[in-house]
Amino acid sequence: MKKLSKYPILLFLYCAAALFILSYCKNEKPQVVYEDLGSVKKEILNNNSVFEKQINELIGLVSKDADEKALQQKFQDLRKTYKKMEWAVEYFLPHSARFINGAALPEIEMDEHTEIEPEGLQVLEEMFYPYEKQNKEEVIRFLRKLINKSNTIATNFQVITVSKNQAFDAVRQEVFRISSLGISGFDTPVSGTFLEEIPYSLSGVQHTLEQISTQQSKDKSLQAIISEISSANAFLKKNTDKNTFDYVNFIPDHLNKITALLQEFKKQEQIQDVEVTTALNKNAATFFSKNAFNPNAFTPGEEFAYSDEKARLGHQLFNDKILSNNNNRSCATCHIPEKAFTDGLARSMSLENAELARNAPSLNYAGFQHGQFWDMRKDDLEGQSSDVISNKEEMHGDLNVILAKINQDKKYKEAFQKIYQTQKTEVWQLQNVLASYIRSLATFNSNFDDYMRGNKSAMTESQKRGFNLFVGKAQCAICHFLPLFNGTVPPTFKKTEQEVLGVAVKGDNRIFDRDPGRGKFHETVATLQHSFKTPTLRNINKTAPYMHNGGYRTLKEVMNFYNKGGGKGFGFAVENQTLSDTPLQLTDKEIDDIIDFMKALDDR
């Protein structure tokens, strides 16, 4: 090696050859090293320059007291420019993206029990729709904060590396973002201009794909993607009214086709996956593909990874009364499979046959949440299971006593040893098998799923109308995000949201429910008082009664509550209500159609 060290090129070639041979012997594919994509970054920086220029122009218009219509038009232009680079900002600068186009709600630092002032485009939207001249200085203040964020974009994209596989991963995420947040109007809740913005998001996707493509895909998948984007834009051009738009056909006929074609592009360009565990599997063609979601993205660590073997053992224990103190109750006592793993009661009953504080939530799809129980007091299903077992009102079990029973049971002991390769069962293993069983309860086999996979006869005409209302006029999808229909935010699914609805004790909406919800654990955070996790609506038809307190007997009562504007609509003083208090103006027929659609979410 001393001789080779005099010749650095030979040394490099020698080492490279050695690494290749080692990789080959291990039967591993050599990793592709992608070059930094300067042209892609240049496009981002150019869009950002336009973005900053438009912010300054808007400041000028506000300063000169321009009329509301002119301000709104310039603001819409600003949003459309952001949409062209949204794919990159959301992917590479997610923290900055939160303060550029996040919800107009305080960002909460849970550990510090503090709130951070919201800012960005959604805050400004509330100020421009309608615009009130007395807010002039405040509008300018937030526009100047937006300039700071634009400077952050410029600074970062001048120095960070953007590789081909990262760029592809980012634009793929953007199409899925459009298919959930974009199509629901999540980031334009006041103006409702989201349908006009989607073509600009798609243009960012198209331009990036054109820049990273080679001849391998130019005449094949790339052309197909461009053609499909053009078709989608033509569909959007026909109708930009969010209340009458045909969402139920636009998603499967256009957005799903684009995401599926992206998989073909990936194959033709031989793009390797970015090595990060994600909730949406890297090979999922659409949001609605079978096995599109990876439950391991929601586990505490690698050792907790899901397996069918763990789920089968968890199923046995879920139905075994060995987990309770006096062997008189199992998990299945309060989570009945035929009722989508609820108990059908307004509030579950304690071991002493007294009412507990809350309604038993469904366990279906509970694995796709960051935060368990209505108040989200546990981060994951592992923590949830031990909390229930040890709760003196629910099962009053002692985990150490239970482990002793399991270790004395030959069949259980052998089953745990086979899975975990340990002599004695440990607490985390017991938690993990129970959690694994619950993770297996997400089957994605409803009529709605069939429809989104191409079976246009899977839903009735009433259900199709109901879905269009659900996404559009009723605004349900801005909290119950597609395709999970819960509060876990797509397309990264790294956060589960809570909401303040202003729920009453009963469906007559006369007495406000004082349950602090998540606020119990964050007493100094006003935003979290009376807040509760947004649960999935999948199988909602089977889980009556509703809300955290079980006070709403039917889906009709729930829809009437939302239609009126939540608690504020019924006169409750809910200053921190996150649900819009603007009445939805849904007719009885429209409400019936939405309820009929929700029945299409029942797993078969």
C-alpha positions as CSV (number, residue, x, y, z in Angstrom):
1,M,0.0,0.0,0.0
2,K,2.9,2.4,0.6
3,K,3.8,2.1,-3.1
4,L,0.2,2.7,-4.2
5,S,-0.1,5.7,-1.9
6,K,2.4,7.6,-4.2
7,Y,-0.1,7.3,-7.0
8,P,-3.5,8.6,-5.7
9,I,-5.4,7.7,-8.9
10,L,-4.3,4.1,-8.7
11,L,-5.1,4.0,-5.0
12,F,-8.6,5.3,-5.7
13,L,-9.2,2.7,-8.5
14,Y,-7.9,0.0,-6.2
15,C,-10.2,1.0,-3.4
16,A,-13.2,1.4,-5.7
17,A,-12.6,-2.1,-7.2
18,A,-12.3,-3.6,-3.8
19,L,-15.6,-2.0,-2.7
20,F,-17.3,-3.3,-5.9
21,I,-16.0,-6.8,-5.3
22,L,-17.1,-6.7,-1.7
23,S,-20.5,-5.5,-2.7
24,Y,-20.8,-8.1,-5.4
25,C,-19.8,-10.9,-3.0
26,K,-22.5,-9.8,-0.6
27,N,-24.9,-9.9,-3.6
28,E,-25.7,-6.2,-3.1
29,K,-26.3,-3.7,-5.9
30,P,-23.8,-0.9,-6.0
31,Q,-25.5,2.3,-4.8
32,V,-26.1,4.9,-7.6
33,V,-24.5,8.2,-6.8
34,Y,-26.6,11.1,-8.2
35,E,-25.1,14.4,-9.2
36,D,-26.4,17.6,-7.6
37,L,-29.2,18.9,-9.9
38,G,-28.2,22.5,-10.6
39,S,-30.9,23.2,-13.2
40,V,-33.6,22.0,-10.7
41,K,-32.3,24.3,-8.0
42,K,-32.0,27.2,-10.5
43,E,-35.7,26.8,-11.3
44,I,-36.6,26.8,-7.6
45,L,-34.5,29.9,-7.0
46,N,-36.1,31.7,-10.0
47,N,-39.6,30.9,-8.7
48,N,-38.6,32.1,-5.3
49,S,-37.3,35.4,-6.7
50,V,-40.7,36.0,-8.4
51,F,-42.3,35.0,-5.0
52,E,-40.3,37.7,-3.2
53,K,-41.0,40.3,-5.8
54,Q,-44.7,39.6,-5.6
55,I,-44.6,40.0,-1.8
56,N,-43.0,43.4,-2.2
57,E,-45.6,44.4,-4.8
58,L,-48.4,43.3,-2.4
59,I,-46.8,45.4,0.4
60,G,-46.9,48.3,-2.0
61,L,-50.5,47.8,-2.9
62,V,-51.5,47.6,0.8
63,S,-49.4,50.7,1.6
64,K,-51.2,52.6,-1.1
65,D,-54.7,51.4,0.1
66,A,-55.5,49.5,-3.1
67,D,-59.0,48.1,-3.2
68,E,-59.9,44.7,-1.9
69,K,-60.3,43.1,-5.3
70,A,-56.8,44.2,-6.4
71,L,-55.2,42.9,-3.2
72,Q,-57.0,39.6,-3.5
73,Q,-55.8,39.1,-7.1
74,K,-52.2,39.9,-6.2
75,F,-52.5,37.5,-3.3
76,Q,-53.8,34.7,-5.5
77,D,-50.8,35.3,-7.9
78,L,-48.5,35.0,-4.9
79,R,-50.0,31.7,-3.9
80,K,-49.8,30.3,-7.4
81,T,-46.1,31.1,-7.6
82,Y,-45.6,29.3,-4.3
83,K,-47.4,26.3,-5.6
84,K,-44.8,26.0,-8.4
85,M,-42.1,25.4,-5.9
86,E,-44.2,23.8,-3.1
87,W,-42.9,20.3,-4.0
88,A,-39.3,21.4,-3.1
89,V,-40.0,23.6,-0.1
90,E,-42.2,21.0,1.6
91,Y,-39.7,18.3,1.0
92,F,-36.4,20.0,1.7
93,L,-37.5,22.7,4.2
94,P,-40.5,21.3,6.0
95,H,-40.2,23.5,9.0
96,S,-40.1,26.6,6.9
97,A,-43.0,25.3,4.8
98,R,-45.1,25.1,8.0
99,F,-44.6,28.9,8.5
100,I,-45.1,29.7,4.8
101,N,-48.3,27.8,4.1
102,G,-49.4,26.1,7.3
103,A,-52.7,26.3,9.0
104,A,-53.6,29.6,10.6
105,L,-53.3,28.1,14.0
106,P,-50.6,28.5,16.6
107,E,-47.8,26.0,16.3
108,I,-47.6,24.2,19.6
109,E,-44.4,23.1,21.3
110,M,-45.8,20.2,23.4
111,D,-42.8,19.7,25.6
112,E,-42.5,23.3,26.5
113,H,-46.4,23.8,26.7
114,T,-46.1,26.9,24.6
115,E,-47.7,28.4,21.5
116,I,-45.9,30.0,18.5
117,E,-47.7,32.7,16.6
118,P,-49.0,31.4,13.2
119,E,-47.9,33.2,10.1
120,G,-47.8,32.7,6.3
121,L,-50.2,32.5,3.5
122,Q,-53.1,31.1,5.4
123,V,-52.9,33.8,8.0
124,L,-52.8,36.4,5.3
125,E,-55.7,34.8,3.5
126,E,-57.9,35.4,6.5
127,M,-56.8,39.1,6.4
128,F,-57.6,39.5,2.7
129,Y,-60.9,37.7,2.6
130,P,-62.3,40.2,3.5
131,Y,-59.8,43.0,3.7
132,E,-60.2,45.6,6.4
133,K,-58.2,48.7,6.2
134,Q,-57.6,49.0,9.9
135,N,-55.5,45.8,9.7
136,K,-53.1,47.4,7.3
137,E,-50.0,47.5,9.5
138,E,-50.6,43.9,10.7
139,V,-50.9,42.7,7.1
140,I,-47.6,44.4,6.2
141,R,-46.0,42.8,9.3
142,F,-47.0,39.3,8.1
143,L,-45.9,40.0,4.6
144,R,-42.5,41.1,5.8
145,K,-42.2,37.8,7.8
146,L,-43.0,36.0,4.6
147,I,-40.1,37.8,2.9
148,N,-37.9,36.4,5.7
149,K,-39.1,32.9,4.8
150,S,-38.4,33.6,1.1
151,N,-34.8,34.6,2.1
152,T,-34.6,31.2,3.9
153,I,-35.5,29.4,0.7
154,A,-32.9,31.3,-1.3
155,T,-30.2,30.7,1.3
156,N,-30.8,27.0,1.6
157,F,-31.2,26.1,-2.0
158,Q,-28.0,27.8,-2.9
159,V,-26.1,25.4,-0.7
160,I,-28.1,22.1,-0.3
161,T,-27.7,19.2,-2.6
162,V,-30.7,18.1,-4.6
163,S,-30.2,14.6,-6.1
164,K,-32.3,12.9,-8.7
165,N,-33.8,10.4,-6.4
166,Q,-34.7,13.2,-3.9
167,A,-36.2,15.3,-6.6
168,F,-38.3,12.4,-7.8
169,D,-39.4,11.5,-4.2
170,A,-40.3,15.1,-3.7
171,V,-42.5,15.5,-6.8
172,R,-44.2,12.2,-6.1
173,Q,-45.1,13.5,-2.6
174,E,-46.4,16.6,-4.2
175,V,-48.9,14.7,-6.3
176,F,-50.0,12.8,-3.3
177,R,-50.3,16.2,-1.5
178,I,-52.6,17.4,-4.2
179,S,-54.6,14.2,-3.9
180,S,-55.4,14.9,-0.3
181,L,-54.7,18.4,1.0
182,G,-54.8,20.2,-2.3
183,I,-58.1,18.6,-3.5
184,S,-59.8,19.4,-0.2
185,G,-58.8,23.1,0.0
186,F,-56.9,22.5,3.2
187,D,-54.7,25.6,2.6
188,T,-57.4,27.9,1.2
189,P,-60.2,27.4,3.7
190,V,-61.5,31.0,3.3
191,S,-61.0,31.9,-0.4
192,G,-61.6,28.4,-1.7
193,T,-59.4,29.0,-4.7
194,F,-57.6,25.6,-4.5
195,L,-58.9,24.2,-7.8
196,E,-57.4,27.1,-9.6
197,E,-54.0,26.4,-7.9
198,I,-53.7,22.7,-8.7
199,P,-52.4,23.3,-12.3
200,Y,-49.5,25.4,-10.8
201,S,-48.6,22.6,-8.5
202,L,-48.7,20.1,-11.4
203,S,-46.6,22.5,-13.5
204,G,-43.9,22.3,-10.8
205,V,-44.0,18.5,-10.9
206,Q,-43.9,18.4,-14.8
207,H,-41.0,20.8,-15.1
208,T,-38.9,18.9,-12.5
209,L,-39.6,15.6,-14.2
210,E,-38.5,17.1,-17.5
211,Q,-35.3,18.2,-16.0
212,I,-34.4,14.9,-14.3
213,S,-35.5,12.6,-17.2
214,T,-33.2,10.9,-19.7
215,Q,-34.0,9.4,-23.1
216,Q,-35.1,6.2,-21.2
217,S,-38.4,7.8,-20.3
218,K,-38.8,10.9,-22.5
219,D,-40.7,9.0,-25.2
220,K,-42.5,6.7,-22.7
221,S,-43.6,7.4,-19.2
222,L,-42.7,11.1,-19.2
223,Q,-44.8,11.8,-22.2
224,A,-47.7,9.8,-20.6
225,I,-47.4,11.9,-17.4
226,I,-47.3,15.2,-19.4
227,S,-50.4,14.0,-21.3
228,E,-52.2,13.1,-18.1
229,I,-51.3,16.4,-16.5
230,S,-52.7,18.2,-19.5
231,S,-55.9,16.1,-19.3
232,A,-56.2,16.9,-15.6
233,N,-55.8,20.6,-16.2
234,A,-58.4,20.5,-18.9
235,F,-60.8,18.9,-16.5
236,L,-60.0,21.6,-13.9
237,K,-60.5,24.4,-16.4
238,K,-64.1,23.3,-17.0
239,N,-65.2,23.9,-13.4
240,T,-63.4,25.7,-10.5
241,D,-66.5,25.8,-8.2
242,K,-65.5,23.8,-5.2
243,N,-69.2,23.1,-4.4
244,T,-70.0,21.5,-7.7
245,F,-66.7,20.0,-8.8
246,D,-66.6,16.3,-9.7
247,Y,-64.0,15.1,-7.1
248,V,-65.3,11.5,-7.2
249,N,-64.1,11.1,-10.8
250,F,-61.2,13.5,-10.9
251,I,-59.2,11.6,-8.3
252,P,-59.3,8.1,-9.9
253,D,-59.4,9.3,-13.5
254,H,-56.6,11.8,-13.2
255,L,-54.6,12.1,-10.0
256,N,-54.4,8.3,-9.5
257,K,-53.2,7.9,-13.0
258,I,-50.4,10.4,-12.5
259,T,-49.1,8.7,-9.4
260,A,-49.3,5.3,-11.1
261,L,-47.3,6.7,-14.1
262,L,-44.7,8.1,-11.7
263,Q,-43.9,4.5,-10.8
264,E,-43.3,3.7,-14.4
265,F,-41.1,6.7,-14.7
266,K,-39.1,5.5,-11.7
267,K,-38.6,2.1,-13.2
268,Q,-37.5,3.4,-16.6
269,E,-35.1,5.9,-15.1
270,Q,-33.8,3.3,-12.6
271,I,-34.3,5.6,-9.7
272,Q,-33.5,4.1,-6.3
273,D,-35.6,4.8,-3.3
274,V,-34.5,7.4,-0.7
275,E,-33.7,5.3,2.3
276,V,-36.1,6.7,4.8
277,T,-39.0,4.8,6.3
278,T,-42.3,6.4,5.2
279,A,-45.9,5.7,6.0
280,L,-46.8,5.5,2.3
281,N,-44.8,2.7,0.7
282,K,-42.4,3.7,-2.0
283,N,-43.9,1.2,-4.5
284,A,-47.5,2.4,-3.9
285,A,-49.0,3.3,-7.3
286,T,-51.9,5.3,-5.7
287,F,-53.2,6.3,-2.3
288,F,-55.7,3.5,-2.7
289,S,-53.5,0.6,-3.7
290,K,-53.7,-2.5,-1.6
291,N,-50.9,-2.5,1.0
292,A,-50.1,1.2,0.2
293,F,-49.4,1.9,3.8
294,N,-46.5,0.8,6.0
295,P,-47.5,0.3,9.7
296,N,-43.9,0.3,10.7
297,A,-43.8,4.1,10.2
298,F,-45.9,4.3,13.3
299,T,-44.0,2.0,15.6
300,P,-41.6,3.1,18.4
301,G,-38.6,1.4,16.7
302,E,-37.3,-1.4,14.5
303,E,-37.7,-4.1,17.1
304,F,-41.4,-3.3,17.2
305,A,-41.9,-4.0,13.4
306,Y,-45.2,-5.6,12.4
307,S,-45.4,-9.2,11.4
308,D,-48.4,-11.5,10.9
309,E,-47.0,-13.9,13.5
310,K,-47.0,-11.1,16.1
311,A,-50.6,-10.1,15.1
312,R,-51.8,-13.7,15.4
313,L,-50.4,-13.9,18.9
314,G,-51.8,-10.5,19.8
315,H,-55.2,-11.7,18.6
316,Q,-55.2,-14.5,21.1
317,L,-54.2,-12.3,23.9
318,F,-56.7,-9.6,22.9
319,N,-59.5,-12.1,23.5
320,D,-57.9,-13.7,26.6
321,K,-59.1,-12.5,30.0
322,I,-55.7,-13.3,31.4
323,L,-54.9,-9.6,30.9
324,S,-57.3,-8.4,33.6
325,N,-56.9,-8.6,37.3
326,N,-59.6,-11.1,38.1
327,N,-59.6,-12.9,34.7
328,N,-63.1,-11.4,34.1
329,R,-62.5,-9.0,31.2
330,S,-60.6,-9.0,27.9
331,C,-59.8,-6.3,25.4
332,A,-62.6,-7.6,23.3
333,T,-65.1,-6.8,26.0
334,C,-65.1,-3.2,25.1
335,H,-63.8,-3.5,21.5
336,I,-66.3,-5.8,19.7
337,P,-65.3,-6.8,16.1
338,E,-68.8,-6.6,14.7
339,K,-69.0,-2.9,16.0
340,A,-65.7,-1.9,14.4
341,F,-64.1,-2.6,17.7
342,T,-66.2,-0.3,19.8
343,D,-68.8,-1.4,22.4
344,G,-72.0,0.4,21.1
345,L,-72.3,2.3,24.4
346,A,-72.2,6.1,24.9
347,R,-69.5,5.6,27.5
348,S,-67.8,2.3,28.4
349,M,-68.5,0.6,31.7
350,S,-65.9,0.2,34.4
351,L,-65.2,-3.1,36.3
352,E,-67.6,-1.8,38.9
353,N,-70.3,-1.3,36.3
354,A,-70.1,2.5,36.4
355,E,-69.9,4.8,33.4
356,L,-66.4,5.8,32.4
357,A,-65.6,9.3,31.2
358,R,-65.5,8.7,27.4
359,N,-66.8,6.7,24.5
360,A,-64.7,3.6,23.4
361,P,-63.0,4.6,20.1
362,S,-62.8,2.2,17.2
363,L,-59.5,0.3,16.9
364,N,-59.8,0.0,13.1
365,Y,-57.0,2.0,11.6
366,A,-55.8,3.2,15.0
367,G,-52.3,2.1,13.9
368,F,-52.1,5.1,11.6
369,Q,-52.2,7.8,14.3
370,H,-49.5,9.6,16.3
371,G,-51.4,9.8,19.6
372,Q,-53.7,7.3,21.1
373,F,-56.9,7.8,23.2
374,W,-59.2,10.7,22.6
375,D,-56.8,13.0,24.4
376,M,-53.7,11.6,22.6
377,R,-51.9,11.0,25.9
378,K,-49.9,8.0,24.5
379,D,-47.8,8.3,21.5
380,D,-48.3,4.8,20.1
381,L,-50.3,1.6,20.4
382,E,-47.7,0.0,22.6
383,G,-48.2,2.6,25.2
384,Q,-52.0,2.5,24.7
385,S,-52.2,-1.2,25.5
386,S,-50.4,-1.1,28.8
387,D,-52.3,2.0,29.9
388,V,-55.6,0.2,29.4
389,I,-54.4,-3.0,31.1
390,S,-53.1,-1.2,34.2
391,N,-56.1,1.2,34.5
392,K,-57.9,0.2,37.7
393,E,-61.3,1.1,36.2
394,E,-60.8,-0.8,32.9
395,M,-58.8,-4.0,33.4
396,H,-56.9,-3.3,36.7
397,G,-54.2,-5.7,35.5
398,D,-50.6,-5.8,36.7
399,L,-48.2,-6.2,33.9
400,N,-45.6,-8.1,36.0
401,V,-48.3,-10.5,37.2
402,I,-49.5,-11.0,33.6
403,L,-46.0,-11.7,32.5
404,A,-45.6,-14.4,35.2
405,K,-48.8,-16.0,34.0
406,I,-47.6,-16.0,30.4
407,N,-44.2,-17.4,31.2
408,Q,-45.9,-20.2,33.1
409,D,-48.2,-21.0,30.1
410,K,-46.4,-23.4,27.8
411,K,-48.1,-22.3,24.5
412,Y,-47.7,-18.6,25.2
413,K,-44.2,-18.9,26.3
414,E,-43.1,-20.9,23.2
415,A,-44.9,-18.4,21.0
416,F,-43.1,-15.4,22.5
417,Q,-39.8,-17.3,22.4
418,K,-40.2,-18.1,18.7
419,I,-41.0,-14.5,17.8
420,Y,-38.5,-12.6,20.0
421,Q,-35.8,-15.2,20.6
422,T,-35.7,-14.6,24.3
423,Q,-36.1,-17.0,27.3
424,K,-38.7,-14.9,29.1
425,T,-41.4,-12.6,27.9
426,E,-40.8,-8.9,28.6
427,V,-43.3,-6.1,29.0
428,W,-42.5,-4.5,25.7
429,Q,-43.1,-7.8,23.9
430,L,-46.5,-8.1,25.4
431,Q,-47.3,-4.5,24.3
432,N,-45.9,-5.2,20.9
433,V,-48.0,-8.2,20.0
434,L,-51.2,-6.5,21.1
435,A,-50.3,-3.4,19.1
436,S,-49.5,-5.6,16.1
437,Y,-52.9,-7.2,16.2
438,I,-54.5,-3.7,16.2
439,R,-52.3,-2.7,13.3
440,S,-53.7,-5.6,11.4
441,L,-57.2,-4.2,11.6
442,A,-56.7,-1.8,8.7
443,T,-57.9,-3.7,5.7
444,F,-58.8,-1.0,3.2
445,N,-61.4,-3.1,1.5
446,S,-64.5,-0.9,1.5
447,N,-66.7,-0.1,-1.5
448,F,-65.0,3.3,-1.6
449,D,-61.6,1.7,-2.0
450,D,-62.9,-0.5,-4.8
451,Y,-64.2,2.6,-6.5
452,M,-60.9,4.4,-6.3
453,R,-59.2,1.3,-7.7
454,G,-61.3,1.6,-10.8
455,N,-64.6,-0.2,-10.1
456,K,-67.0,2.6,-11.0
457,S,-70.0,0.4,-9.9
458,A,-68.8,0.0,-6.4
459,M,-70.6,3.1,-5.1
460,T,-74.2,4.3,-5.6
461,E,-75.1,7.6,-7.2
462,S,-76.1,8.9,-3.8
463,Q,-72.7,7.9,-2.4
464,K,-70.9,9.6,-5.3
465,R,-72.8,12.8,-4.6
466,G,-72.1,12.4,-0.9
467,F,-68.3,12.1,-1.6
468,N,-68.4,15.2,-3.7
469,L,-70.1,17.1,-0.9
470,F,-67.8,15.6,1.7
471,V,-64.7,17.0,-0.1
472,G,-66.3,20.1,-1.4
473,K,-69.3,22.0,0.2
474,A,-69.2,20.2,3.5
475,Q,-65.4,20.6,3.9
476,C,-65.1,17.3,5.8
477,A,-61.8,16.4,4.1
478,I,-59.9,19.3,5.5
479,C,-59.9,17.5,8.9
480,H,-60.6,13.9,7.9
481,F,-57.8,13.6,5.3
482,L,-58.0,11.3,2.4
483,P,-57.3,8.4,2.2
484,L,-57.1,7.4,5.9
485,F,-60.0,9.8,6.8
486,N,-58.4,10.7,10.1
487,G,-56.3,13.6,11.3
488,T,-52.9,12.2,10.3
489,V,-51.6,14.7,7.9
490,P,-50.7,13.5,4.4
491,P,-48.5,13.0,2.4
492,T,-45.8,12.4,5.1
493,F,-48.2,11.2,7.8
494,K,-45.8,12.4,10.5
495,K,-48.3,14.3,12.6
496,T,-51.9,13.6,13.8
497,E,-54.0,16.7,14.5
498,Q,-56.4,17.5,17.2
499,E,-59.5,19.8,16.8
500,V,-61.7,21.9,19.1
501,L,-65.3,21.4,17.9
502,G,-67.3,22.8,20.8
503,V,-69.1,19.5,21.4
504,A,-72.2,19.4,23.6
505,V,-73.0,16.9,26.3
506,K,-75.8,15.5,24.1
507,G,-77.0,15.8,20.5
508,D,-79.6,18.4,21.5
509,N,-76.6,20.8,21.7
510,R,-77.9,22.7,24.8
511,I,-75.0,22.1,27.3
512,F,-71.4,22.5,26.5
513,D,-69.1,19.5,27.4
514,R,-66.4,20.7,29.8
515,D,-64.0,17.8,29.2
516,P,-60.6,19.5,28.7
517,G,-59.4,16.7,26.4
518,R,-55.8,17.1,25.5
519,G,-55.8,20.3,27.4
520,K,-55.7,18.4,30.7
521,F,-52.0,17.7,30.0
522,H,-51.2,21.2,28.7
523,E,-53.1,23.5,31.1
524,T,-51.3,26.6,30.1
525,V,-51.9,26.1,26.3
526,A,-55.2,27.8,25.5
527,T,-55.4,26.3,22.0
528,L,-55.5,22.7,23.4
529,Q,-58.4,23.2,25.8
530,H,-61.3,20.9,24.9
531,S,-59.3,19.5,22.0
532,F,-59.6,15.9,20.9
533,K,-58.0,13.7,18.3
534,T,-59.6,13.5,14.9
535,P,-60.5,9.8,14.5
536,T,-61.0,7.9,11.3
537,L,-64.3,7.9,9.6
538,R,-63.7,4.4,8.1
539,N,-66.4,2.1,9.5
540,I,-68.1,5.1,11.1
541,N,-71.5,3.6,10.2
542,K,-70.8,0.8,12.7
543,T,-69.5,2.8,15.7
544,A,-72.5,4.8,17.0
545,P,-72.9,6.7,19.3
546,Y,-70.5,9.4,18.4
547,M,-68.0,12.0,19.6
548,H,-65.6,11.6,22.6
549,N,-68.5,11.5,25.0
550,G,-70.9,9.4,23.0
551,G,-73.5,12.1,23.2
552,Y,-74.5,12.1,19.6
553,R,-76.7,9.0,18.8
554,T,-76.8,9.2,15.1
555,L,-74.7,10.4,12.1
556,K,-77.6,12.8,11.4
557,E,-77.1,14.5,14.8
558,V,-73.4,14.8,14.1
559,M,-74.0,16.3,10.6
560,N,-76.5,18.8,12.0
561,F,-73.9,19.8,14.6
562,Y,-71.3,20.5,11.8
563,N,-73.9,22.1,9.5
564,K,-74.7,24.7,12.1
565,G,-71.0,25.6,12.7
566,G,-70.1,23.5,15.7
567,G,-70.3,24.8,19.2
568,K,-70.2,28.4,18.3
569,G,-73.1,27.9,15.9
570,F,-75.1,26.7,18.9
571,G,-74.1,29.7,21.0
572,F,-71.3,28.2,23.1
573,A,-68.4,30.5,23.9
574,V,-65.6,28.5,22.4
575,E,-62.9,31.1,21.6
576,N,-60.4,28.5,20.5
577,Q,-62.7,26.5,18.2
578,T,-60.7,25.2,15.3
579,L,-63.8,24.1,13.3
580,S,-65.2,26.9,11.2
581,D,-68.3,28.5,12.7
582,T,-69.7,29.4,9.3
583,P,-72.8,27.4,8.7
584,L,-72.4,24.9,5.8
585,Q,-75.9,25.5,4.4
586,L,-76.3,21.8,3.6
587,T,-79.8,20.6,2.8
588,D,-81.4,17.6,4.4
589,K,-80.9,15.7,1.1
590,E,-77.3,16.7,1.0
591,I,-76.7,15.5,4.5
592,D,-78.4,12.2,3.7
593,D,-76.1,11.8,0.7
594,I,-73.0,12.5,2.8
595,I,-74.1,9.9,5.4
596,D,-74.8,7.4,2.6
597,F,-71.2,8.0,1.3
598,M,-69.8,7.3,4.8
599,K,-71.5,3.9,4.7
600,A,-69.3,3.2,1.6
601,L,-66.3,3.4,4.0
602,D,-67.4,0.2,5.8
603,D,-64.9,-2.6,5.4
604,R,-66.5,-5.8,4.1
